[in-house]
């Protein structure tokens, strides 16, 4: 792992510039072009051409950034980390992808994400969508550096259907395509939060045949968060992990601003507790998707999504720091 000096450039200081002013980046962190190097990049992917019900997630990145102003990002109490203190996090802006062609947009997203990650394999990336279609090009990009990854998928829906209206790449088919392309580590993938009716019982069998294991939302009532996250840990093992979070894993009471809401989902507290229990996993990439601000109320959904992104940054920072020497040793290593 490379040692980066000088110290990282952090967000605008909220005690000096009010949180409603200043930079419009995520949590007011530096833009990608203002630093010489970085460890974690937050990338907006404003594409919703693969959605099947309510459109509008193309406006998600802009509104999640806006709600991230609410954060006090200096120190994460539960994860005991100051994520911006020694790890350089940047806002990589948005992918300029076409709204008129799914296949062309997917290629543009993959290429842009690959450019942001670089070829060294030691940068981590978090995509803010956009609909869940964007997970496929993000997985393609991440696996260029890391090979097949374990997928931890938090969602109300399986997203392993074959086609919608003969379209092979949509927000409900991405993980079947990822399986077919060999992007996923065999027997290391997990769904959590799944609920609601489905089109056919065979959907469940086919999903299991792809090597997924599922903890349904209703299972959490019996298992609890601790046991559920232990199952995830056992499932992924030491494999590099891609974390894909559809905001509709939350109940509509906590995330009304989404394209395909399903009753009976997680609370915001449950989702955050689950994420924080994943501390220590090697998260090499992630996405937070399906925020459709047009259906939101009082920024309920976008504040939840911004907090989730911040938690994922903190998880990645903790893992990054665990692999690095302490600052004084780092300076000695350079001398």
C-alpha positions, 0 to 999 in steps of 0.5 A: 500500500502506498504512503501518501504525504503530505496529510490529506486535504479534508472537507471544509471546516464546518466550524468556520464555514456554515454547512449550508455554504461553501463547496457543493461536493459530497460533504464539501470534500475536495474535487478530484483535480485539486489533489495529487493523489487519493485513496477513495473517490465518490463518483456520481452516476446520474443514469436511470435509463434502466428503471422499470417503475418510477424514474428520477434516480438520475437526480440522485447524485446531485441531491445526495450531495446537497443533503451531505452538507448536513453531515459533521464528517470529522469523526465517526463515533461508532466506527472510531475513525476520522475518515478524512484525517489520514485518508484522501477522499475526493469527489470525482464529479459525475459520469457524463453518460447518455440518457438514450442508450443503456448499452452506451451508458454502461460502457461510458460508466465502466470506462469513467470508473476505471479512469478514476480507479486507475490501474494500481488497484489500491484506490477504492470507489463509491458510486452514487446513482442513478438506478441499479443498472450502474452496478454492472459497469461498476463491477466490471471496473472493480474486477479489472483490478481485483478479479471476481469479488464477493457481492454483498447486496442490500435491497428489497429485490433480487435483481437477478431476473433475466430480462424486462420487456426483452431488455437484458440490462436493466436495474432488475437484471444486473446481478444475473449479467454479473454472474454470467460474466464471471464478475462474482466470486463463486459461493461468496455472494449474499442478498439482504433485505429482500421482501415483497411478492415476485413474478414466479417461484422459479425466480428464487430457485434460479437466484440460488442456482447462481450461488446467492444466499439470502437473508430476507427482511423478515428473517431479521426479526428472528436473527437480529443484526448481529447474527445476520452480519455474522452470516455475511462475514462467513459468506464473504470470508477474505475475498475482496467485497463489492457492497451494493446498496439499493436505498429501497432496502429501507422501508418507505417510511425511511426512504420514500424517494425511490423508484420501486418501494416495498413495505416491510423494509429495514429502519435507518437504524437497522441499516446503519447498524448492519453496515457498522458491523461489517467493519474490517471487510475489504470493501474495494468498491460500493454503490448507493443507488435508486434515490429518486428525489422527486418522491422524497419528503423533507430530504428523508431519503437523501439524508439517509443515503448521504449518511450511508455513503459516509459510513461506507467511506468510514468503513473503507478508511478503517480498512485502509488505515489498518494496512498502513503504518502509524504516521511516525513510522510512515515518515521513518519509512520514507527517510 
